[in-house]
Amino acid sequence: MRPYNALISTPAGARVASVTYDDAAMIITRTLEYEDHTSTSIYDDVPSTRVEVERYTLESALEMLTDLDAGARRFICDWYPELGYMVAQIALYRSYSYITFMQVNNEDLRAWMEWHDFTSIEAAESAGAWIIQDAAFTGYIVVSEV
């Protein structure tokens, strides 16, 4: 079960202005803007914008946005931190994102490849999917934009 998903939800009155990823620090930064209409003049309300900045480690963002187990999350952080850019895209576009992170076994991988008409792992990777396997976790990690 995923923990409370602060990266998917947006507080009332806020809009997500940006989500960025710093691959050197492995930090995802989300900037929220609130438009507070406060009167600064005796004649009219002047809109002002309040900004809040939230920072999440790559591992905590993966925990909030994917169903990967702890071993798979650590493996991505240790060996594929560049996937943080895709995690940031999920956080930015929330439910509108087509990017998925899945942890699958051999049968599930085969079914996923058949569903997408891929004849091999190489064909899936040439179409832009990442299919990662290591002893750090069970099965495969599939990261795709399909």
N, C-alpha and C positions, 0 to 999 in steps of 0.2 A: 504494500500500500504506500502510495506517495505521501510525503509530509505535506503540511500546509503549503500551498503553492503560491508564494508571494510574487513570483515572476510572471505568473499567468494573470493573476487578478490585478485590477487597477483600482486604487482607492476612489471613493466617491468624489466627484468634482475634479478629478485629475485626468490628464491625458499623457500618454507616453510620448515624450519628445524625441528620445533617442535611446538606443541600446548599442553599446560598443563593447569590443573585446580587446583586451591587451594580452597578446600571446606571450610576451616576456614575463609578465606577472601572473598570467592565467587568471585574470579578474574580469568579470562581466560587470559593466556599469550601466545602470538604467537611470535615465533622467526623467523625472515627472514634472509637469507644469500644472499649476493650479491658477485659475483666473479668479482672483478675489476682487470683487468690485467694492472698493472702499472710497468714501468721499474724501477727497483731498482739496476740494474747493467748495465754497458756499454756493456756487452756481450749478455744479454738475458732479455726477459720480465719474471718477476717472478710473478706468480699469487698470489694475496692476497684476503682474504675474509673479507668483511665488514658485521657486524651483526647489525640488528635493532631489538628492542624488543618493542612489542605493548601490552598494557594491556586493557582489557575490563571488566566491571562489568558483572555479570551473567545476570542481567536484560537487559542491553544494547545488549549483545550477543543474548539473546532470541528475542529481538526486531528485530535484523538484520537477524536472521536465521530462524525464524518461523513466522506464521501468528496469533499467540496468541494475544488476546487483553490485555490491561494493567492490568486488574484484574487478569487474568490467570497468567501473568508473575510475578506479585507481589506474588500471592499465591505460585508459585513454589519457588520463592526466600525465602519466609517466612517458608514454610513447607517441601519442597523437594529440598534443595540445592544440594543434591547428584546427581540430574539430570544434573548438570553442567558438569559432566564427559561425558555425551552423547552429550551435546552441543559442548564440545571441540572436540569430534570425528567428528562431522559435520564440524567444522571449519578446522580440519586437513585434512580430506578427500574430502572436498568440494562437488562437484556434484557426487562423487563416493560413498557417504555415503548412506546406506539404512535406517538410523535412521530418523524417522519422528516425529514431534510434531504437533498434530492436535487438534483443538477445534471443537467439534461436538455436535449436538443435539441428541435426542433419536433416531430419524429415521436414521441419518447418522451413529450413533454407531451400530445400528442393521444391516445396510447395510455393514459396515466394518467387523463386526463379521461374517456375512454370506459369504462375499467374501473370508475370511480367514478360513472358515469352523470351527469357534468357536461356541460352543453351549451355552456358558455362559460367563459372565465377568470373572468368576473364571478360566475357561479354557483358556481364553486369557492371564490372568495374570500368570498362571502356565507355559505358553509357553514363558514368558518373557516380555509381554507388561505391561505397567503401564496404568491403567484407573482410573483417578482421578476425583472426583466430590466434589464441595463445593459451598456454597452460594456466595463466592467471585466472581464468574463468571457464565456465562450462559452455561449450558450443561456440557460436559465432556472434559477433556484433555486426549488424547490418545498419549502415547509415545511408539513407537515400533521400532523394527529392521526388519520389514517385508515390 
